[in-house]
């Protein structure tokens, strides 16, 4: 299981909370993805997976270095 550092700020925490997603949900999916690809619009990485409560979500992020990423957004999505 990979481990990554996430650089959170209050704005992104509040933004993903509007979609019912916590930082813990985001980090879990990024570290346990079902799949990872790139977004069509920005080319950022997007991880798809299940939270510990079984919700399927998408997490978009940008790499700073090999171990550190900045969360961009996250949202529920159909499987």
Secondary structure, 3 states (H helix, E strand, C coil): CCCCEECCCHHHHHHHHCCCCCHHHHHHHHHCCCEEEECCCCCCEEEEEECCCCCEEEEEEEECCCCEEEEEEEEECCC
